[in-house]
Amino acid sequence: MLNISPITAFSDNYIWLLSSKKSTSAVVVDPGDALPVIVALEQQDLELSAILITHHHVDHTGGIRRLLMHYPSATVYGPTGEHIPAIDQPLKEGDRVCLEDLGVNFDVLDVPGHTAGHITYFGAGALFCGDALFSVGCGRLFEGTPEQMSASLAKIAALPQDTKVYCAHEYTLDNIGFAKWVEPDNPELLAREDEANAQRQRGEPTLPSSLGQELRVNPFLRTHIPQVKQAAEQFADRELDSVAEIFGAVREWKDSRYD
């Protein structure tokens, strides 16, 4: 059985560590910092066999070179559409990553928006989504358009609802604060806030969430909901005719008034 655990880095990053009781091999996702990964691997007597990268930002890639100095046989997978020099296996939608040592496969999805070439990895009931999707939020549009990001999130929303969502940052409570502006009367959102507060008070991550839960509480996945549309139109002070326009207004609202 696949074991997935978080390695904390910087102020709020999670580097996801994948391992199995049947193997001494391990895989990490988006290692922005090498040292905590090396410490975790040594503590568990694991050997790094692969690195999965979702996009080029340094808090997701900064540890690659040092990890390869310690584990030179590790294979680095990452997006074909972004310049990441250490990548051995460039990936695009339709490709599959076969991690034989762990007995799992991941399908690649293109999800441009946060960055131009952002990808996600989906398999074994899990989605490693980097900064494309957060719990109760999504990534800023540094390189993409609202149309691109809206389409990317729709692609993610079509996955099975029991998919576990492994985001790369602990942003949940901050995101809930904004989501309550959009849907202040959403009981699922208020329940998620209680849950997340309790998790953080216990020193636990709020992740993974589930895609089904995100569909009930995440305003960026709920642009088809009348209440979200109405709130977006009130912010934009105009009628919004498409899901992409609604998404763009909600994203602008969060960028300009909350972050």
Buried (B, 14 or more C-beta within 10 A) or exposed (E): EBEBEBBBBEEEBBBBBBBBEEBBBBBBBBBBBBEBBBEBBEEEEBBBBBBBBBBBBEBBBBBBEBBBEBBEEBBBBBBBBBEBEBBEEBBEBEBEBEBEBBEBBBBBBBBBBBBBBBBBBBBBBBBBBBBBBBBBBBBBBEBBEBBBBBBBBBBBBEBEEEBBBBBBBBBBBBBBEBBBBBBEEBEEBBEBBEBBBEBBEEEEBBBBBBBEBBBBBBBBBBBEBEBBBEBBBEBBEEEBEEBBBBBBBBBBBBEEEEE
